Amino acid sequence: MKTLEAQVITPEDLLKHWQGHRALTRRVIEAFPEKDFFEFSIGGMRPFSKLVDELLAIGAPALKGIVNRDSAPYTEGTEKLIFKAQYLEKWDEATAEINENWQKLSIEDFNETFKLFGQYEFPIIQNILYFVDNEIHHRGQGYVYLRALGIEPPFFWER
C-alpha cells in the first residue's frame, strides 16, 4: 500500500483556494470594457481575451485529463468566442466542470505522476498548483491592462 506524505492542505481547501482565484479572475473579466477585452494590450502582450482563452484551455480540460488519465495534447481557441458574455458563460461552465471532476480525485491521486497534455510529467498536485499559478500570472497582466485603462481592478485579496 502506498503511504501518503504529510498533508498541509485538504483537497477541499485546495479546491476552495483555486475557486477563490477563479472567482477573482471572473471579476477581472467583468471589469473590462467589451472592446478592450479583445483589443487592448501593452508591450506586445496578448489581449486579455487571449489570456482567458489559455486559462479556459487549461483549467477544466486539464483536470478532466487528470481524472481520466487522458494525456491528449493541449488545444486552445478551438471555439471562437466574440463577446465577453460568452467568455463569462464558458468560465462558469468550466468552474462547474472543475467542481464535478474534483470530486473524482482521491487523496492518493495527488502524489501520482501524470504526463499532462502528453508533455508535462509531474505529480498531479504540481500540475494543479501550476493551474493556479498560471491563472494568477495572467490575471496580473489583466490588472496592468485595467489600470492602464483607468479602471480600478478588484482587490486581489477578495477571493
SEKOLFI-801841 format. One record per atom (N, C-alpha, C, O): residue in one letter; residue number from 1; atom name; z, x, y. Coordinates in steps of 0.1 Angstrom, whole numbers, plus 5000, padded with zeros to 4 digits. Atoms other than C-alpha are relative to their C-alpha. Layout:
<rs>
residuo, num, atomo, pz, px, py
a, NUM, CA, Z, X, Y
...
</rs>
This chain:
<rs>
residuo, num, atomo, pz, px, py
m, 1, N, 5000, 5008, 4988
m, 1, CA, 5000, 5000, 5000
m, 1, C, 5000, 5009, 5012
m, 1, O, 5007, 5019, 5013
k, 2, N, 5002, 4992, 4988
k, 2, CA, 4991, 5013, 5034
k, 2, C, 5013, 4997, 5009
k, 2, O, 5017, 4986, 5011
t, 3, N, 4988, 5002, 4991
t, 3, CA, 5021, 5019, 5058
t, 3, C, 4995, 5000, 5014
t, 3, O, 4985, 5006, 5018
l, 4, N, 5004, 5002, 4986
l, 4, CA, 5019, 5009, 5094
l, 4, C, 5008, 5010, 5009
l, 4, O, 5020, 5012, 5006
e, 5, N, 4993, 4992, 4990
e, 5, CA, 5028, 5032, 5123
e, 5, C, 5008, 4991, 5008
e, 5, O, 5006, 4979, 5009
a, 6, N, 4991, 5008, 4991
a, 6, CA, 5055, 5021, 5147
a, 6, C, 4991, 4992, 5010
a, 6, O, 4982, 4997, 5016
q, 7, N, 5007, 5010, 4992
q, 7, CA, 5043, 4991, 5167
q, 7, C, 5007, 5000, 5014
q, 7, O, 5019, 4999, 5015
v, 8, N, 4995, 5000, 4986
v, 8, CA, 5047, 4993, 5205
v, 8, C, 4997, 4987, 5007
v, 8, O, 5005, 4982, 5015
i, 9, N, 5003, 5013, 4994
i, 9, CA, 5030, 4960, 5214
i, 9, C, 4995, 4991, 4989
i, 9, O, 4988, 4996, 4979
t, 10, N, 5004, 5009, 5010
t, 10, CA, 5024, 4930, 5193
t, 10, C, 4985, 4996, 5002
t, 10, O, 4980, 4997, 5013
p, 11, N, 5014, 5005, 4998
p, 11, CA, 4989, 4917, 5187
p, 11, C, 4999, 4988, 5010
p, 11, O, 4990, 4988, 5018
e, 12, N, 5000, 5012, 4990
e, 12, CA, 4998, 4885, 5206
e, 12, C, 5001, 5005, 5014
e, 12, O, 4995, 5000, 5023
d, 13, N, 4999, 4994, 4986
d, 13, CA, 5009, 4906, 5236
d, 13, C, 4988, 5007, 5004
d, 13, O, 4984, 5007, 5016
l, 14, N, 5012, 4993, 4997
l, 14, CA, 4978, 4927, 5234
l, 14, C, 4989, 4991, 5004
l, 14, O, 4982, 4993, 5014
l, 15, N, 5010, 5011, 4996
l, 15, CA, 4956, 4896, 5235
l, 15, C, 5004, 4994, 5013
l, 15, O, 4995, 4992, 5022
k, 16, N, 4996, 5006, 4987
k, 16, CA, 4976, 4882, 5264
k, 16, C, 4997, 5010, 5011
k, 16, O, 4992, 5006, 5022
h, 17, N, 5003, 4990, 4991
h, 17, CA, 4972, 4915, 5282
h, 17, C, 4984, 5000, 5003
h, 17, O, 4980, 5000, 5015
w, 18, N, 5015, 5000, 4999
w, 18, CA, 4934, 4915, 5276
w, 18, C, 4995, 4988, 5007
w, 18, O, 4987, 4988, 5016
q, 19, N, 5005, 5012, 4994
q, 19, CA, 4930, 4879, 5285
q, 19, C, 5005, 4999, 5015
q, 19, O, 4999, 4992, 5023
g, 20, N, 4996, 5000, 4986
g, 20, CA, 4950, 4885, 5317
g, 20, C, 4990, 5008, 5008
g, 20, O, 4986, 5004, 5020
h, 21, N, 5011, 4993, 4993
h, 21, CA, 4924, 4911, 5327
h, 21, C, 4987, 4992, 5001
h, 21, O, 4980, 4992, 5011
r, 22, N, 5012, 5009, 5000
r, 22, CA, 4896, 4887, 5317
r, 22, C, 5001, 4989, 5011
r, 22, O, 4992, 4986, 5018
a, 23, N, 4998, 5011, 4989
a, 23, CA, 4911, 4860, 5340
a, 23, C, 4998, 5006, 5014
a, 23, O, 4993, 5000, 5022
l, 24, N, 5002, 4993, 4987
l, 24, CA, 4912, 4885, 5368
l, 24, C, 4986, 5003, 5003
l, 24, O, 4981, 5001, 5014
t, 25, N, 5015, 4997, 4998
t, 25, CA, 4876, 4896, 5363
t, 25, C, 4993, 4987, 5003
t, 25, O, 4983, 4987, 5011
r, 26, N, 5007, 5013, 4997
r, 26, CA, 4866, 4859, 5363
r, 26, C, 5002, 4997, 5014
r, 26, O, 4993, 4992, 5021
r, 27, N, 4998, 5003, 4986
r, 27, CA, 4882, 4855, 5397
r, 27, C, 4992, 5010, 5009
r, 27, O, 4988, 5006, 5020
v, 28, N, 5008, 4991, 4993
v, 28, CA, 4863, 4886, 5409
v, 28, C, 4985, 4994, 5000
v, 28, O, 4979, 4994, 5010
i, 29, N, 5014, 5007, 5001
i, 29, CA, 4830, 4869, 5397
i, 29, C, 5000, 4989, 5010
i, 29, O, 4990, 4988, 5017
e, 30, N, 5000, 5011, 4991
e, 30, CA, 4840, 4838, 5416
e, 30, C, 5000, 5004, 5014
e, 30, O, 4994, 4996, 5022
a, 31, N, 4999, 4996, 4986
a, 31, CA, 4847, 4857, 5448
a, 31, C, 4986, 5004, 5006
a, 31, O, 4985, 5004, 5018
f, 32, N, 5013, 4995, 4995
f, 32, CA, 4811, 4870, 5450
f, 32, C, 4992, 4988, 5006
f, 32, O, 4991, 4978, 5000
p, 33, N, 5010, 5009, 4995
p, 33, CA, 4786, 4851, 5472
p, 33, C, 4989, 5000, 4989
p, 33, O, 4986, 5011, 4984
e, 34, N, 5010, 5001, 5010
e, 34, CA, 4758, 4839, 5449
e, 34, C, 4989, 5011, 5001
e, 34, O, 4987, 5018, 4991
k, 35, N, 5010, 4990, 4999
k, 35, CA, 4731, 4862, 5463
k, 35, C, 5005, 5014, 4998
k, 35, O, 4998, 5022, 4991
d, 36, N, 4995, 4986, 5001
d, 36, CA, 4753, 4893, 5465
d, 36, C, 5004, 5003, 4985
d, 36, O, 5004, 5014, 4981
f, 37, N, 4996, 4998, 5014
f, 37, CA, 4765, 4888, 5429
f, 37, C, 4988, 5006, 4992
f, 37, O, 4990, 5014, 4983
f, 38, N, 5012, 4995, 5007
f, 38, CA, 4729, 4895, 5418
f, 38, C, 4993, 5012, 5007
f, 38, O, 4985, 5019, 5001
e, 39, N, 5008, 4990, 4993
e, 39, CA, 4716, 4919, 5445
e, 39, C, 5008, 5011, 5007
e, 39, O, 5003, 5022, 5008
f, 40, N, 4993, 4990, 4992
f, 40, CA, 4744, 4938, 5463
f, 40, C, 5004, 5012, 4991
f, 40, O, 5009, 5010, 4980
s, 41, N, 4996, 4988, 5007
s, 41, CA, 4750, 4974, 5452
s, 41, C, 5003, 5011, 5010
s, 41, O, 4998, 5010, 5022
i, 42, N, 4997, 4989, 4992
i, 42, CA, 4763, 5006, 5466
i, 42, C, 4997, 5013, 4992
i, 42, O, 5000, 5014, 4981
g, 43, N, 5001, 4987, 5006
g, 43, CA, 4752, 5042, 5459
g, 43, C, 4992, 5000, 4987
g, 43, O, 4995, 5008, 4978
g, 44, N, 5008, 5001, 5012
g, 44, CA, 4727, 5032, 5432
g, 44, C, 5007, 4994, 4988
g, 44, O, 5002, 4993, 4977
m, 45, N, 4993, 5007, 5011
m, 45, CA, 4753, 5014, 5411
m, 45, C, 4993, 4986, 4997
m, 45, O, 4987, 4981, 5006
r, 46, N, 5006, 5013, 5003
r, 46, CA, 4742, 4982, 5393
r, 46, C, 5007, 4989, 5008
r, 46, O, 5019, 4990, 5011
p, 47, N, 4993, 5012, 4995
p, 47, CA, 4748, 4948, 5409
p, 47, C, 5011, 4995, 4991
p, 47, O, 5010, 4998, 4979
f, 48, N, 4989, 5005, 5008
f, 48, CA, 4779, 4931, 5397
f, 48, C, 4996, 4991, 4988
f, 48, O, 5002, 4991, 4978
s, 49, N, 5005, 5008, 5010
s, 49, CA, 4759, 4906, 5377
s, 49, C, 4996, 5009, 4988
s, 49, O, 4998, 5005, 4976
k, 50, N, 5004, 4991, 5011
k, 50, CA, 4745, 4935, 5356
k, 50, C, 5013, 5006, 4993
k, 50, O, 5013, 5008, 4981
l, 51, N, 4988, 4995, 5006
l, 51, CA, 4780, 4949, 5351
l, 51, C, 5007, 4989, 4991
l, 51, O, 5012, 4992, 4980
v, 52, N, 4995, 5011, 5008
v, 52, CA, 4791, 4915, 5339
v, 52, C, 4992, 4998, 4987
v, 52, O, 4997, 4994, 4977
d, 53, N, 5009, 5001, 5012
d, 53, CA, 4761, 4914, 5315
d, 53, C, 5006, 5010, 4990
d, 53, O, 5007, 5006, 4978
e, 54, N, 4994, 4991, 5010
e, 54, CA, 4776, 4945, 5299
e, 54, C, 5013, 4996, 4995
e, 54, O, 5015, 4996, 4982
l, 55, N, 4987, 5005, 5005
l, 55, CA, 4811, 4930, 5297
l, 55, C, 4998, 4989, 4990
l, 55, O, 5005, 4988, 4980
l, 56, N, 5002, 5011, 5009
l, 56, CA, 4797, 4899, 5281
l, 56, C, 4994, 5005, 4987
l, 56, O, 4996, 4999, 4976
a, 57, N, 5006, 4995, 5012
a, 57, CA, 4777, 4920, 5256
a, 57, C, 5010, 5008, 4991
a, 57, O, 5008, 5011, 4980
i, 58, N, 4991, 4992, 5007
i, 58, CA, 4808, 4940, 5246
i, 58, C, 5012, 4991, 4994
i, 58, O, 5013, 4990, 4982
g, 59, N, 4987, 5007, 5004
g, 59, CA, 4840, 4918, 5245
g, 59, C, 4999, 4991, 4988
g, 59, O, 5003, 4995, 4977
a, 60, N, 5000, 5009, 5011
a, 60, CA, 4833, 4888, 5223
a, 60, C, 4991, 5005, 4988
a, 60, O, 4995, 5004, 4977
p, 61, N, 5008, 4995, 5011
p, 61, CA, 4804, 4903, 5203
p, 61, C, 5006, 5011, 4992
p, 61, O, 5005, 5012, 4980
a, 62, N, 4994, 4988, 5007
a, 62, CA, 4822, 4935, 5195
a, 62, C, 5012, 4995, 4992
a, 62, O, 5014, 5000, 4981
l, 63, N, 4988, 5004, 5008
l, 63, CA, 4854, 4917, 5184
l, 63, C, 4995, 4992, 4988
l, 63, O, 5000, 4993, 4977
k, 64, N, 5005, 5007, 5012
k, 64, CA, 4833, 4894, 5162
k, 64, C, 4994, 5010, 4990
k, 64, O, 4996, 5008, 4978
g, 65, N, 5005, 4990, 5009
g, 65, CA, 4816, 4925, 5148
g, 65, C, 5011, 5007, 4992
g, 65, O, 5010, 5009, 4980
i, 66, N, 4988, 4994, 5006
i, 66, CA, 4850, 4940, 5141
i, 66, C, 5005, 4991, 4989
i, 66, O, 5008, 4995, 4977
v, 67, N, 4994, 5010, 5009
v, 67, CA, 4863, 4908, 5124
v, 67, C, 4991, 4999, 4987
v, 67, O, 4996, 4998, 4976
n, 68, N, 5010, 5002, 5011
n, 68, CA, 4831, 4905, 5103
n, 68, C, 4996, 5013, 4993
n, 68, O, 4988, 5014, 4984
r, 69, N, 5004, 4986, 5004
r, 69, CA, 4828, 4943, 5098
r, 69, C, 4985, 5001, 5000
r, 69, O, 4979, 5007, 4991
d, 70, N, 5014, 4999, 4998
d, 70, CA, 4793, 4940, 5111
d, 70, C, 4997, 5010, 5011
d, 70, O, 5001, 5008, 5023
s, 71, N, 5003, 4990, 4990
s, 71, CA, 4781, 4971, 5129
s, 71, C, 4986, 4999, 5006
s, 71, O, 4980, 5010, 5008
a, 72, N, 5014, 5002, 4993
a, 72, CA, 4749, 4956, 5144
a, 72, C, 5000, 5008, 5013
a, 72, O, 5010, 5009, 5020
p, 73, N, 5001, 4993, 4988
p, 73, CA, 4736, 4976, 5173
p, 73, C, 5003, 4992, 5012
p, 73, O, 5002, 4980, 5013
y, 74, N, 4997, 5006, 4987
y, 74, CA, 4746, 4969, 5209
y, 74, C, 4988, 4994, 5006
y, 74, O, 4977, 5001, 5006
t, 75, N, 5011, 5006, 4993
t, 75, CA, 4724, 4945, 5227
t, 75, C, 5006, 4994, 5013
t, 75, O, 5016, 4988, 5013
e, 76, N, 4995, 5005, 4988
e, 76, CA, 4727, 4935, 5263
e, 76, C, 4989, 4992, 5007
e, 76, O, 4977, 4996, 5007
g, 77, N, 5009, 5007, 4991
g, 77, CA, 4710, 4910, 5286
g, 77, C, 4989, 4992, 4993
g, 77, O, 4978, 4990, 4998
t, 78, N, 5011, 5007, 5007
t, 78, CA, 4691, 4891, 5259
t, 78, C, 4998, 4986, 5005
t, 78, O, 4987, 4980, 5004
e, 79, N, 5001, 5013, 4994
e, 79, CA, 4698, 4858, 5277
e, 79, C, 5000, 5002, 5015
e, 79, O, 5009, 5008, 5021
k, 80, N, 5002, 4998, 4986
k, 80, CA, 4685, 4857, 5313
k, 80, C, 5008, 4989, 5007
k, 80, O, 5004, 4977, 5008
l, 81, N, 4992, 5009, 4991
l, 81, CA, 4712, 4841, 5335
l, 81, C, 4996, 5002, 5014
l, 81, O, 4995, 5013, 5019
i, 82, N, 5005, 4999, 4986
i, 82, CA, 4701, 4833, 5370
i, 82, C, 5009, 4994, 5010
i, 82, O, 5007, 4995, 5022
f, 83, N, 4990, 5006, 4991
f, 83, CA, 4731, 4815, 5385
f, 83, C, 5014, 5006, 4997
f, 83, O, 5017, 5008, 4985
k, 84, N, 4986, 4996, 5003
k, 84, CA, 4767, 4827, 5389
k, 84, C, 5007, 4990, 4991
k, 84, O, 5015, 4994, 4983
a, 85, N, 4993, 5010, 5008
a, 85, CA, 4779, 4794, 5374
a, 85, C, 4997, 5002, 4985
a, 85, O, 5005, 5000, 4977
q, 86, N, 5004, 4997, 5014
q, 86, CA, 4760, 4804, 5342
q, 86, C, 5009, 5011, 4994
q, 86, O, 5013, 5011, 4983
y, 87, N, 4992, 4988, 5004
y, 87, CA, 4779, 4837, 5341
y, 87, C, 5015, 4995, 4997
y, 87, O, 5021, 4999, 4987
l, 88, N, 4987, 5005, 5002
l, 88, CA, 4812, 4818, 5345
l, 88, C, 5001, 4992, 4988
l, 88, O, 5012, 4993, 4980
e, 89, N, 5000, 5008, 5013
e, 89, CA, 4803, 4794, 5317
e, 89, C, 5000, 5010, 4988
e, 89, O, 5008, 5007, 4979
k, 90, N, 5001, 4991, 5011
k, 90, CA, 4794, 4823, 5294
k, 90, C, 5013, 5008, 4999
k, 90, O, 5018, 5011, 4988
w, 91, N, 4987, 4993, 4999
w, 91, CA, 4826, 4841, 5305
w, 91, C, 5011, 4992, 4992
w, 91, O, 5018, 4997, 4984
d, 92, N, 4990, 5009, 5006
d, 92, CA, 4847, 4811, 5294
d, 92, C, 4997, 4998, 4985
d, 92, O, 5006, 4998, 4977
e, 93, N, 5003, 5000, 5014
e, 93, CA, 4828, 4808, 5261
e, 93, C, 5004, 5012, 4993
e, 93, O, 5009, 5011, 4982
a, 94, N, 4996, 4988, 5006
a, 94, CA, 4834, 4844, 5254
a, 94, C, 5015, 5001, 4998
a, 94, O, 5020, 5006, 4988
t, 95, N, 4985, 5000, 5000
t, 95, CA, 4871, 4840, 5262
t, 95, C, 5005, 4992, 4988
t, 95, O, 5014, 4996, 4980
a, 96, N, 4996, 5008, 5012
a, 96, CA, 4874, 4812, 5236
a, 96, C, 4996, 5007, 4987
a, 96, O, 5004, 5006, 4978
e, 97, N, 5005, 4993, 5012
e, 97, CA, 4854, 4832, 5211
e, 97, C, 5010, 5012, 4997
e, 97, O, 5013, 5014, 4985
i, 98, N, 4990, 4989, 5002
i, 98, CA, 4878, 4862, 5216
i, 98, C, 5013, 4994, 4994
i, 98, O, 5018, 5000, 4984
n, 99, N, 4988, 5006, 5005
n, 99, CA, 4908, 4840, 5211
n, 99, C, 4998, 4995, 4985
n, 99, O, 5008, 4997, 4977
e, 100, N, 5002, 5005, 5014
e, 100, CA, 4893, 4825, 5179
e, 100, C, 4999, 5012, 4990
e, 100, O, 5005, 5011, 4980
n, 101, N, 5001, 4988, 5009
n, 101, CA, 4883, 4859, 5164
n, 101, C, 5013, 5008, 4999
n, 101, O, 5016, 5014, 4989
w, 102, N, 4988, 4992, 5000
w, 102, CA, 4916, 4875, 5174
w, 102, C, 5009, 4995, 4988
w, 102, O, 5016, 5003, 4982
q, 103, N, 4991, 5006, 5010
q, 103, CA, 4934, 4851, 5150
q, 103, C, 4996, 5005, 4986
q, 103, O, 5004, 5004, 4977
k, 104, N, 5005, 4995, 5013
k, 104, CA, 4913, 4866, 5121
k, 104, C, 5004, 5014, 4997
k, 104, O, 5002, 5019, 4986
l, 105, N, 4996, 4986, 5002
l, 105, CA, 4927, 4901, 5126
l, 105, C, 5014, 5000, 4994
l, 105, O, 5023, 4992, 4998
s, 106, N, 4987, 4998, 5006
s, 106, CA, 4956, 4912, 5105
s, 106, C, 5006, 5013, 5007
s, 106, O, 4999, 5020, 5013
i, 107, N, 4994, 4988, 4994
i, 107, CA, 4981, 4938, 5117
i, 107, C, 4995, 5013, 4994
i, 107, O, 4994, 5023, 5001
e, 108, N, 5006, 4989, 5006
e, 108, CA, 4966, 4962, 5092
e, 108, C, 4987, 5004, 5006
e, 108, O, 4983, 5016, 5006
d, 109, N, 5013, 4997, 4994
d, 109, CA, 4932, 4959, 5108
d, 109, C, 5000, 5010, 5011
d, 109, O, 4990, 5018, 5013
f, 110, N, 5000, 4992, 4988
f, 110, CA, 4942, 4976, 5140
f, 110, C, 4999, 5015, 4997
f, 110, O, 4994, 5022, 5006
n, 111, N, 5000, 4986, 5003
n, 111, CA, 4946, 5010, 5123
n, 111, C, 4988, 5004, 4992
n, 111, O, 4985, 5016, 4990
e, 112, N, 5012, 4996, 5007
e, 112, CA, 4914, 5008, 5103
e, 112, C, 4989, 5006, 5009
e, 112, O, 4988, 5002, 5020
t, 113, N, 5011, 4995, 4993
t, 113, CA, 4884, 5028, 5113
t, 113, C, 4988, 4992, 4999
t, 113, O, 4986, 4987, 4988
f, 114, N, 5012, 5008, 5000
f, 114, CA, 4853, 5009, 5122
f, 114, C, 4989, 5006, 5009
f, 114, O, 4993, 5011, 5020
k, 115, N, 5011, 4995, 4993
k, 115, CA, 4819, 5020, 5134
k, 115, C, 4994, 4989, 5009
k, 115, O, 4984, 4983, 5005
l, 116, N, 5004, 5010, 4991
l, 116, CA, 4814, 4997, 5164
l, 116, C, 4986, 5002, 5004
l, 116, O, 4982, 5013, 5008
f, 117, N, 5014, 5000, 4997
f, 117, CA, 4778, 4988, 5171
f, 117, C, 4992, 5011, 4993
f, 117, O, 4981, 5016, 4997
g, 118, N, 5006, 4990, 5008
g, 118, CA, 4769, 5013, 5144
g, 118, C, 5000, 5014, 5006
g, 118, O, 4994, 5023, 5000
q, 119, N, 4999, 4987, 4994
q, 119, CA, 4778, 5043, 5166
q, 119, C, 5013, 5005, 5005
q, 119, O, 5015, 5017, 5007
y, 120, N, 4987, 4995, 4994
y, 120, CA, 4814, 5044, 5179
y, 120, C, 5011, 4998, 4989
y, 120, O, 5016, 4987, 4987
e, 121, N, 4991, 5001, 5012
e, 121, CA, 4836, 5052, 5149
e, 121, C, 5014, 5005, 5005
e, 121, O, 5017, 5016, 5007
f, 122, N, 4986, 4998, 4996
f, 122, CA, 4873, 5048, 5159
f, 122, C, 5009, 4990, 4993
f, 122, O, 5004, 4980, 4988
p, 123, N, 4992, 5011, 5005
p, 123, CA, 4903, 5029, 5148
p, 123, C, 4998, 4988, 5009
p, 123, O, 4995, 4989, 5021
i, 124, N, 5003, 5012, 4993
i, 124, CA, 4899, 4993, 5158
i, 124, C, 5009, 4998, 5012
i, 124, O, 5004, 4993, 5022
i, 125, N, 4991, 5000, 4988
i, 125, CA, 4929, 4995, 5182
i, 125, C, 4993, 5007, 5011
i, 125, O, 4994, 5003, 5023
q, 126, N, 5006, 4992, 4990
q, 126, CA, 4910, 5022, 5201
q, 126, C, 4988, 4993, 5006
q, 126, O, 4985, 4993, 5018
n, 127, N, 5011, 5008, 4995
n, 127, CA, 4879, 5000, 5203
n, 127, C, 5004, 4989, 5009
n, 127, O, 4999, 4987, 5020
i, 128, N, 4995, 5011, 4991
i, 128, CA, 4899, 4971, 5217
i, 128, C, 5005, 5005, 5013
i, 128, O, 5002, 4999, 5024
l, 129, N, 4995, 4994, 4988
l, 129, CA, 4916, 4993, 5242
l, 129, C, 4988, 5005, 5009
l, 129, O, 4989, 5004, 5022
y, 130, N, 5012, 4996, 4992
y, 130, CA, 4881, 5006, 5253
y, 130, C, 4995, 4987, 5007
y, 130, O, 4990, 4988, 5018
f, 131, N, 5006, 5013, 4994
f, 131, CA, 4870, 4969, 5259
f, 131, C, 5008, 4998, 5013
f, 131, O, 5002, 4994, 5023
v, 132, N, 4992, 5003, 4988
v, 132, CA, 4899, 4965, 5283
v, 132, C, 4998, 5011, 5011
v, 132, O, 4996, 5007, 5022
d, 133, N, 5003, 4989, 4990
d, 133, CA, 4894, 4999, 5300
d, 133, C, 4987, 4999, 5006
d, 133, O, 4985, 5001, 5019
n, 134, N, 5013, 5002, 4995
n, 134, CA, 4857, 4993, 5304
n, 134, C, 4999, 4989, 5010
n, 134, O, 4993, 4990, 5021
e, 135, N, 5000, 5012, 4991
e, 135, CA, 4863, 4959, 5320
e, 135, C, 5007, 5004, 5013
e, 135, O, 5003, 5001, 5024
i, 136, N, 4993, 4996, 4988
i, 136, CA, 4889, 4974, 5344
i, 136, C, 4991, 5009, 5009
i, 136, O, 4991, 5008, 5021
h, 137, N, 5009, 4990, 4993
h, 137, CA, 4864, 5002, 5353
h, 137, C, 4990, 4992, 5008
h, 137, O, 4988, 4994, 5020
h, 138, N, 5011, 5008, 4994
h, 138, CA, 4836, 4977, 5361
h, 138, C, 5006, 4990, 5011
h, 138, O, 5000, 4988, 5021
r, 139, N, 4993, 5009, 4990
r, 139, CA, 4860, 4953, 5379
r, 139, C, 5003, 5008, 5012
r, 139, O, 5002, 5003, 5023
g, 140, N, 4997, 4991, 4989
g, 140, CA, 4870, 4982, 5401
g, 140, C, 4987, 5002, 5009
g, 140, O, 4988, 5002, 5021
q, 141, N, 5012, 5000, 4992
q, 141, CA, 4833, 4985, 5411
q, 141, C, 4998, 4987, 5008
q, 141, O, 4994, 4987, 5019
g, 142, N, 5001, 5013, 4993
g, 142, CA, 4833, 4948, 5419
g, 142, C, 5009, 4999, 5012
g, 142, O, 5006, 4993, 5022
y, 143, N, 4991, 5000, 4989
y, 143, CA, 4863, 4953, 5441
y, 143, C, 4994, 5008, 5012
y, 143, O, 4995, 5004, 5024
v, 144, N, 5006, 4992, 4989
v, 144, CA, 4845, 4980, 5461
v, 144, C, 4989, 4992, 5006
v, 144, O, 4987, 4992, 5018
y, 145, N, 5011, 5008, 4994
y, 145, CA, 4815, 4957, 5465
y, 145, C, 5006, 4989, 5009
y, 145, O, 5001, 4987, 5020
l, 146, N, 4994, 5011, 4993
l, 146, CA, 4837, 4928, 5476
l, 146, C, 5005, 5005, 5014
l, 146, O, 5003, 4999, 5024
r, 147, N, 4995, 4994, 4988
r, 147, CA, 4854, 4950, 5502
r, 147, C, 4989, 5004, 5010
r, 147, O, 4990, 5002, 5022
a, 148, N, 5011, 4997, 4992
a, 148, CA, 4821, 4963, 5514
a, 148, C, 4993, 4988, 5007
a, 148, O, 4987, 4989, 5017
l, 149, N, 5006, 5013, 4995
l, 149, CA, 4810, 4927, 5519
l, 149, C, 5010, 4993, 5009
l, 149, O, 5007, 4982, 5014
g, 150, N, 4990, 5006, 4991
g, 150, CA, 4841, 4920, 5539
g, 150, C, 5008, 4989, 4993
g, 150, O, 5014, 4980, 5000
i, 151, N, 4993, 5010, 5008
i, 151, CA, 4857, 4899, 5511
i, 151, C, 5012, 5006, 4994
i, 151, O, 5012, 5016, 4988
e, 152, N, 4988, 4995, 5006
e, 152, CA, 4893, 4903, 5501
e, 152, C, 5000, 4997, 4985
e, 152, O, 4999, 4985, 4982
p, 153, N, 5000, 5003, 5014
p, 153, CA, 4894, 4907, 5463
p, 153, C, 5013, 4995, 4996
p, 153, O, 5023, 4996, 5003
p, 154, N, 4988, 5005, 5005
p, 154, CA, 4920, 4891, 5442
p, 154, C, 5010, 5012, 4998
p, 154, O, 5006, 5023, 4996
f, 155, N, 4990, 4989, 5002
f, 155, CA, 4953, 4911, 5439
f, 155, C, 4999, 5004, 4985
f, 155, O, 4999, 4996, 4976
f, 156, N, 5002, 4995, 5014
f, 156, CA, 4949, 4933, 5408
f, 156, C, 5011, 4998, 4991
f, 156, O, 5010, 4998, 4979
w, 157, N, 4988, 5002, 5008
w, 157, CA, 4984, 4927, 5396
w, 157, C, 5002, 4985, 4996
w, 157, O, 5011, 4982, 4988
e, 158, N, 4999, 5014, 5003
e, 158, CA, 4979, 4889, 5394
e, 158, C, 4991, 4997, 4988
e, 158, O, 4980, 4991, 4989
r, 159, N, 5007, 5002, 5013
r, 159, CA, 4968, 4887, 5358
r, 159, C, 5007, 4989, 4992
r, 159, O, 5002, 4985, 4982
</rs>
